[in-house]
Amino acid sequence: MSDNSMIGLPIKRGLMGRCPRCGEGKMFDGFLALRPACDKCGLDYGFADAGDGPAVFVILIGGALVVMAALIVEVVYQPPYWLHAALWLPLILLLTLPPLRLIKGLLIALQFHHKAAPGQLTRKDDQ
């Protein structure tokens, strides 16, 4: 099979928070903390560095949705400010916290699948 046809498996494993190699072990220890290694196949998660990527995606997507909804409600209904706070603060939590874990797992699984590594000026073969 080609590399592109097998991309669905890492995406599924990442979204489920499972080991990107075996798909059985858990990737997370808690809400966002990464385990040191897979408890089933022993894959060392030391390679995994999602950095700020998950937070950036969540903030940009969730923030855009909440701001658009708040602007529409303000223009159409002009509610008091306390109602804005009551409406949008829970929505912000719903649109940011659950997807944060999903996106972090997805980025780590894709990083494993594509063998992503930090950039280097020379190839390891040349050393």
SEVO-167249 format. One line per field, with one value per residue: residue in one letter; x, y, z of N, C-alpha, C, O, CB in turn. Coordinates in steps of 0.1 Angstrom, whole numbers, plus 5000, padded with zeros to 4 digits. Last residue first. Glycine has a CB too. Layout:
res	c(A  ...) .
n_X	c(X  ...) .
n_Y	c(Y  ...) .
n_Z	c(Z  ...) .
ca_X	c(X  ...) .
ca_Y	c(Y  ...) .
ca_Z	c(Z  ...) .
c_X	c(X  ...) .
c_Y	c(Y  ...) .
c_Z	c(Z  ...) .
o_X	c(X  ...) .
o_Y	c(Y  ...) .
o_Z	c(Z  ...) .
cb_X	c(X  ...) .
cb_Y	c(Y  ...) .
cb_Z	c(Z  ...) .
REM end
This chain:
res	c(Q  D  D  K  R  T  L  Q  G  P  A  A  K  H  H  F  Q  L  A  I  L  L  G  K  I  L  R  L  P  P  L  T  L  L  L  I  L  P  L  W  L  A  A  H  L  W  Y  P  P  Q  Y  V  V  E  V  I  L  A  A  M  V  V  L  A  G  G  I  L  I  V  F  V  A  P  G  D  G  A  D  A  F  G  Y  D  L  G  C  K  D  C  A  P  R  L  A  L  F  G  D  F  M  K  G  E  G  C  R  P  C  R  G  M  L  G  R  K  I  P  L  G  I  M  S  N  D  S  M) .
n_X	c(5280  5263  5240  5227  5233  5234  5215  5182  5151  5137  5115  5090  5079  5053  5043  5051  5035  5010  5009  5011  4987  4968  4972  4965  4938  4927  4933  4918  4891  4883  4890  4876  4849  4842  4852  4836  4811  4814  4818  4794  4772  4780  4790  4766  4753  4768  4762  4729  4725  4718  4709  4726  4751  4756  4755  4777  4798  4797  4803  4829  4842  4839  4854  4879  4886  4888  4909  4930  4931  4937  4962  4978  4978  4992  5018  5037  5048  5050  5072  5084  5105  5098  5082  5091  5071  5061  5037  5022  5027  5050  5065  5058  5028  5020  4993  4967  4953  4970  4990  4985  4985  4981  4983  4974  4988  5015  5023  5010  4987  4959  4940  4923  4938  4958  4945  4935  4959  4971  4951  4952  4974  4977  4977  5002  5020  5004  5008) .
n_Y	c(5120  5115  5105  5126  5156  5189  5205  5195  5197  5170  5148  5124  5101  5100  5088  5106  5127  5116  5113  5140  5151  5135  5143  5171  5169  5157  5177  5198  5193  5198  5228  5244  5244  5245  5270  5286  5281  5294  5321  5328  5332  5348  5370  5379  5386  5408  5427  5422  5418  5424  5408  5412  5419  5399  5375  5380  5381  5355  5340  5349  5341  5313  5307  5317  5301  5276  5281  5292  5274  5249  5255  5262  5238  5220  5235  5238  5204  5178  5156  5124  5109  5096  5074  5042  5014  4991  4980  4987  5012  5034  5058  5080  5097  5132  5150  5157  5141  5109  5100  5088  5066  5031  5005  4999  5008  5006  5033  5053  5044  5066  5086  5088  5103  5085  5064  5079  5086  5062  5053  5071  5066  5048  5060  5072  5051  5023  4988) .
n_Z	c(5089  5069  5080  5091  5073  5087  5100  5108  5127  5145  5127  5118  5107  5102  5125  5145  5138  5140  5168  5176  5165  5179  5206  5203  5195  5218  5238  5227  5226  5254  5257  5237  5237  5264  5271  5255  5266  5292  5281  5267  5285  5306  5291  5280  5304  5312  5292  5276  5240  5211  5190  5167  5176  5195  5180  5163  5182  5192  5169  5164  5188  5186  5162  5169  5191  5179  5160  5177  5198  5186  5173  5196  5211  5193  5192  5210  5211  5206  5205  5209  5215  5238  5241  5231  5230  5243  5238  5262  5272  5258  5280  5296  5285  5287  5300  5297  5317  5323  5302  5268  5252  5259  5234  5208  5186  5180  5173  5188  5213  5215  5213  5192  5175  5169  5155  5133  5121  5115  5096  5074  5059  5040  5016  5015  5010  4994  5000) .
ca_X	c(5289  5275  5248  5234  5226  5240  5223  5196  5159  5142  5126  5094  5093  5061  5041  5056  5049  5015  5008  5021  5000  4969  4974  4978  4948  4926  4938  4932  4899  4883  4896  4891  4855  4838  4858  4851  4814  4813  4828  4806  4771  4774  4799  4777  4748  4768  4775  4739  4723  4724  4701  4712  4745  4756  4745  4764  4795  4795  4790  4819  4841  4833  4840  4872  4885  4877  4896  4926  4929  4925  4951  4976  4971  4978  5009  5025  5051  5039  5072  5072  5105  5108  5076  5096  5076  5073  5048  5020  5026  5038  5065  5072  5034  5024  5007  4976  4946  4963  4989  4984  4995  4976  4987  4968  4974  5007  5029  5010  5001  4965  4950  4919  4925  4961  4952  4926  4950  4977  4954  4940  4974  4978  4965  4991  5021  5011  5000) .
ca_Y	c(5122  5122  5096  5117  5144  5178  5211  5194  5200  5184  5151  5138  5101  5106  5082  5092  5129  5120  5101  5131  5156  5135  5129  5167  5174  5151  5163  5200  5192  5185  5217  5244  5244  5233  5258  5286  5277  5279  5314  5325  5324  5336  5362  5375  5375  5396  5421  5428  5414  5434  5409  5409  5427  5413  5377  5379  5393  5366  5338  5351  5356  5321  5304  5323  5315  5278  5276  5298  5288  5251  5251  5271  5250  5218  5232  5246  5219  5185  5170  5132  5115  5106  5086  5054  5026  4997  4976  4974  5001  5026  5048  5079  5086  5120  5145  5160  5148  5121  5097  5099  5076  5045  5012  4993  5011  4993  5021  5054  5043  5053  5087  5079  5109  5097  5062  5072  5097  5071  5046  5070  5078  5043  5053  5081  5058  5035  5000) .
ca_Z	c(5101  5065  5072  5100  5075  5080  5089  5110  5115  5144  5137  5119  5112  5092  5112  5145  5139  5127  5160  5180  5161  5165  5202  5207  5186  5205  5239  5230  5214  5248  5264  5238  5224  5256  5277  5253  5253  5291  5290  5260  5273  5309  5300  5272  5296  5320  5292  5286  5254  5220  5202  5165  5166  5199  5191  5157  5174  5201  5175  5154  5184  5197  5164  5157  5192  5189  5156  5164  5201  5194  5165  5185  5216  5197  5180  5212  5214  5199  5209  5207  5202  5239  5236  5239  5222  5248  5229  5255  5282  5256  5269  5291  5292  5279  5302  5286  5307  5328  5316  5278  5250  5260  5246  5220  5187  5182  5167  5173  5209  5216  5224  5203  5180  5176  5168  5142  5125  5125  5108  5083  5068  5053  5019  5016  5023  4994  5000) .
c_X	c(5298  5285  5262  5243  5234  5232  5230  5203  5174  5151  5130  5105  5099  5076  5050  5055  5056  5030  5013  5021  5012  4982  4975  4981  4962  4936  4938  4939  4914  4891  4895  4896  4871  4845  4854  4857  4829  4815  4826  4817  4784  4773  4793  4787  4759  4763  4776  4752  4732  4721  4705  4704  4730  4749  4745  4753  4781  4791  4787  4805  4830  4832  4833  4857  4877  4875  4885  4912  4924  4922  4938  4963  4969  4971  4994  5015  5038  5041  5062  5073  5094  5109  5085  5090  5079  5079  5061  5032  5024  5038  5052  5073  5049  5031  5009  4990  4955  4956  4983  4984  4996  4988  4982  4971  4967  4992  5020  5016  5001  4979  4957  4928  4920  4949  4954  4932  4940  4968  4961  4942  4962  4977  4965  4978  5008  5011  5009) .
c_Y	c(5110  5123  5102  5107  5135  5165  5200  5200  5199  5186  5165  5140  5115  5107  5087  5086  5116  5122  5105  5118  5147  5140  5128  5152  5171  5156  5156  5186  5193  5184  5203  5231  5243  5232  5246  5274  5277  5274  5299  5319  5319  5326  5348  5366  5370  5384  5408  5420  5422  5430  5419  5412  5425  5421  5392  5381  5392  5379  5350  5350  5358  5336  5312  5320  5322  5293  5279  5294  5294  5265  5253  5268  5260  5230  5230  5244  5226  5200  5178  5146  5126  5114  5098  5066  5037  5009  4982  4971  4987  5014  5041  5069  5086  5110  5132  5155  5151  5128  5109  5093  5086  5055  5026  5001  5006  4996  5009  5041  5044  5054  5074  5080  5101  5103  5074  5070  5091  5081  5054  5063  5078  5054  5048  5073  5067  5042  5012) .
c_Z	c(5103  5077  5069  5093  5084  5083  5081  5098  5118  5132  5135  5130  5113  5096  5101  5131  5139  5127  5145  5171  5164  5160  5187  5203  5190  5196  5226  5231  5216  5235  5258  5245  5225  5243  5269  5259  5250  5277  5290  5268  5268  5297  5303  5279  5286  5313  5301  5286  5263  5235  5212  5178  5166  5189  5195  5168  5168  5193  5184  5160  5174  5194  5175  5158  5181  5191  5166  5160  5188  5196  5173  5177  5206  5202  5184  5200  5216  5201  5201  5213  5201  5226  5237  5233  5232  5240  5233  5247  5275  5266  5269  5279  5287  5287  5294  5288  5295  5316  5322  5292  5262  5259  5247  5232  5199  5182  5168  5166  5193  5210  5226  5215  5192  5182  5176  5156  5136  5130  5119  5096  5078  5063  5033  5020  5025  5008  5000) .
o_X	c(5306  5297  5272  5253  5246  5226  5233  5198  5179  5158  5127  5104  5110  5084  5055  5065  5067  5036  5019  5031  5021  4988  4984  4992  4971  4943  4947  4950  4921  4898  4905  4906  4877  4848  4863  4866  4834  4821  4836  4825  4786  4773  4800  4791  4759  4767  4783  4752  4742  4715  4697  4693  4722  4742  4734  4743  4773  4782  4776  4796  4823  4821  4821  4849  4868  4864  4875  4904  4914  4910  4928  4955  4958  4959  4986  5005  5029  5035  5065  5076  5095  5113  5081  5092  5071  5090  5072  5037  5025  5048  5044  5081  5052  5039  5001  4998  4952  4954  4990  4978  5007  4999  4979  4962  4955  4984  5017  5013  4994  4983  4961  4926  4914  4949  4953  4927  4937  4968  4956  4936  4963  4979  4955  4969  5004  5002  5020) .
o_Y	c(5110  5126  5094  5103  5136  5164  5202  5200  5202  5176  5172  5133  5118  5113  5079  5080  5114  5120  5096  5113  5145  5133  5120  5149  5168  5148  5149  5184  5188  5174  5196  5225  5242  5221  5237  5268  5268  5263  5292  5311  5307  5314  5338  5356  5358  5373  5399  5409  5427  5438  5424  5417  5434  5430  5397  5388  5402  5387  5355  5358  5368  5342  5317  5328  5330  5298  5285  5302  5302  5269  5258  5276  5267  5233  5236  5251  5221  5208  5183  5148  5135  5126  5110  5069  5042  5013  4979  4959  4977  5007  5042  5071  5090  5113  5123  5156  5147  5121  5118  5082  5091  5052  5032  5003  5008  4987  5003  5039  5037  5064  5070  5074  5106  5108  5074  5072  5097  5085  5054  5067  5084  5052  5044  5078  5068  5039  5012) .
o_Z	c(5112  5075  5067  5098  5085  5093  5069  5086  5129  5128  5126  5140  5109  5089  5093  5126  5132  5117  5139  5167  5157  5151  5182  5198  5181  5189  5222  5225  5208  5233  5257  5241  5215  5238  5268  5253  5243  5275  5288  5263  5265  5298  5302  5274  5283  5315  5298  5282  5258  5242  5220  5177  5164  5193  5198  5166  5167  5197  5184  5157  5175  5197  5173  5156  5183  5192  5162  5156  5188  5194  5167  5174  5206  5199  5178  5200  5223  5193  5191  5225  5193  5226  5236  5221  5239  5242  5228  5248  5282  5267  5278  5270  5276  5296  5294  5279  5283  5306  5327  5295  5264  5263  5236  5241  5200  5179  5158  5154  5187  5203  5237  5226  5201  5193  5188  5166  5146  5142  5130  5106  5088  5075  5038  5027  5037  5016  5005) .
cb_X	c(5281  5272  5241  5224  5224  5255  5232  5200  5156  5150  5138  5082  5102  5056  5026  5049  5053  5007  4993  5020  5003  4958  4962  4980  4946  4912  4931  4935  4895  4868  4890  4896  4851  4823  4852  4857  4807  4799  4827  4812  4764  4760  4803  4785  4735  4760  4785  4732  4725  4718  4701  4710  4751  4771  4749  4762  4805  4807  4790  4820  4855  4841  4838  4878  4898  4881  4897  4936  4941  4927  4952  4988  4980  4977  5014  5029  5058  5025  5086  5060  5104  5121  5063  5111  5065  5083  5045  5008  5015  5036  5077  5081  5027  5033  5009  4976  4940  4972  5004  4973  4992  4970  5002  4972  4967  5011  5042  5018  5008  4957  4943  4917  4915  4967  4965  4921  4942  4990  4963  4929  4974  4991  4964  4988  5033  5006  4991) .
cb_Y	c(5124  5136  5092  5109  5137  5177  5221  5179  5214  5188  5141  5147  5092  5120  5084  5083  5136  5133  5097  5127  5170  5143  5121  5169  5189  5154  5155  5208  5202  5182  5217  5256  5256  5234  5257  5299  5286  5275  5319  5338  5332  5338  5369  5388  5379  5399  5431  5429  5399  5447  5395  5394  5424  5417  5368  5365  5394  5369  5325  5341  5361  5319  5289  5317  5322  5272  5260  5295  5295  5244  5236  5272  5256  5207  5221  5261  5225  5181  5176  5125  5106  5101  5089  5055  5030  4987  4981  4975  5003  5021  5038  5075  5073  5125  5142  5175  5160  5130  5093  5108  5084  5047  5012  4979  5007  4986  5018  5066  5030  5042  5091  5065  5110  5107  5054  5059  5102  5077  5033  5063  5091  5035  5041  5089  5067  5045  5000) .
cb_Z	c(5113  5060  5059  5109  5061  5085  5094  5111  5109  5157  5134  5122  5103  5089  5108  5155  5153  5122  5159  5195  5167  5158  5207  5223  5185  5200  5250  5243  5204  5245  5278  5245  5216  5254  5292  5259  5243  5295  5304  5254  5262  5315  5313  5266  5289  5333  5297  5300  5255  5217  5209  5162  5152  5201  5203  5151  5162  5209  5183  5142  5179  5210  5167  5144  5193  5202  5154  5153  5206  5207  5161  5176  5227  5207  5172  5212  5202  5204  5208  5214  5191  5242  5243  5239  5212  5249  5215  5246  5292  5241  5272  5302  5290  5267  5317  5285  5312  5335  5322  5276  5237  5274  5248  5221  5174  5194  5173  5169  5213  5208  5237  5198  5169  5166  5165  5136  5113  5120  5105  5075  5061  5055  5009  5004  5023  4983  5012) .
REM end
